[in-house]
Amino acid sequence: MKNWWKATGLAAAGAMMLAGCSGTDGGSGSGGEDGETTLTAWAWNVNVGALEDAMALYQEENPDVKIEVEDIGRLDVYDKLSTGLAAGGVGLPDIVLVEDDRIGGYAQAFPDGFLNLSEKGFEDNADQFPSFKQDLATVNDSFYAMPFDAGPGGMFYRRSIFEEASVNPEDIETWDDFLEAGKKIKEATGVAAMPLDKFNDDPTFRMMLNQLGTYYFDENGNIDLTSPEAVMAMEKQMAFEEADLIKEVDGWNGTVSATIDGSVATIPFGAWYYGTIIDQAKDTSGDWGVFLLPAFEEGGNRASNLGGSSWMIPSGGDNEDAAYDFLEFFSTSPEAQVIAMEDYGLFPSLNAAYEEEVFTSEDEFFGGQKIWELFADEMADVETPYYTEDYALGLDEAIKAQADSFNGTDPAEALKAAAERLAERTDREINN
């Protein structure tokens, strides 16, 4: 397992704040008078229901354990978590959901703030998860999180649009293939190839970087925005812009609107976007399909990931052992993971879950395609994205580089300027 997390002044400050504080008012879970244990958890959105359903399964063998999940919103979770950790663990729950790009940052900034799961034996479960999820859940060779959902990437496409343009998705193997297909679709239907919030988000660029085995940072924590792969990815994205194949949208709602009204032929996103499609575009059942991201060269890597999260246990609470036992069950139970996917659209990171029947079943909404099998098959080939605790700054500068490219700056120059700004903001070296 790789470790690229770089200690910073924030990490040192976190260590000082928590030194000698772990174990004081750390958890708000409780043991009842009748021997019952009530675990507390913070999560958001569909993850709340998934956690509650997993507990229902767990209670079949552990009836004296219960859970109270507080749905406080994604950003509110992080605000409260940071505040509680800075206060030495006061008021924190027994369990908290954390997105993969934030795990290492928290574990570095607050080294005594979370349970070292390897010391509890979670290392024995490592091989049950794809290698990139193992990497993201570990810091300094120890697990600090239990892998939960992932976001294997794909191109969600409208069958009717492709058929009208006489384009066969099976013929699209490379980004150049997709560029030519996009031109053909635009000419025949007037529809753009894909949506993008050009000046505020870079999901397609991120997935391209991931499939090329690079990211904002390399495995040593150095800035990698000037790598040949990063330049190639930005240039490829700009080729679609120059061909007028990108529909500019306004954030998430704009992407959803383009999905509903059919003004784009594809949406490059993680597997979790399935839930949005079937919920927001109910009357398009049967008109959808999925193919993997095109490769940059024939026979190249088409696997990618966008998003994903894991469970962490704040240290010092009264219910550490109970929280660990429950989460280990949840993380390694194929049944619990399949329920989370079928009911909430949360794609599992557990390898054994891919052997379940749902992964070989046909999806009616997607024209009878075995879409879950497609997503599962790419998981083993996903490269590790090197987030570091400076991921938010890397994202900010990458988006600025993308915006500059759309405004006419040469992609290589835009990325070089972004890397230099990022170096000033993080004190990291640029990988030349």
Secondary structure, DSSP 8 states (H G I E B T S, - for coil): --------HHHHHHHHHHTTTTTSS----EE-TTS-EEEEEEE-THHHHHHHHHHHHHTTT-TTEEEEEEE--HHHHHHHHHHHHHTTSTT--SEEEEEHHHHHHHHHHSTTSB--GGGGTGGGGGGGS-HHHHHHHEETTEE-SEEEEEEEEEEEEEHHHHHHTT--GGG--BHHHHHHHHHHHHHHH--BSEEE-TTT--HHHHHHHHHTT--SB-TTS-B-TTSHHHHHHHHHHHHHHHTT-EEE--HHHHHHHHHHHT-BSEEEEETTHHHHHHHH-GGGTTSEEEE---BSSTT-----EEEEEEEE-BTT-TTHHHHHHHHHHHHH-HHHHHHHHHHH--EE--GGGGGSGGGGS-BGGGTTB-HHHHHHHHGGG-------TTHHHHHHHHHHHHHHHHTT--HHHHHHHHHHHHHHHH---B--
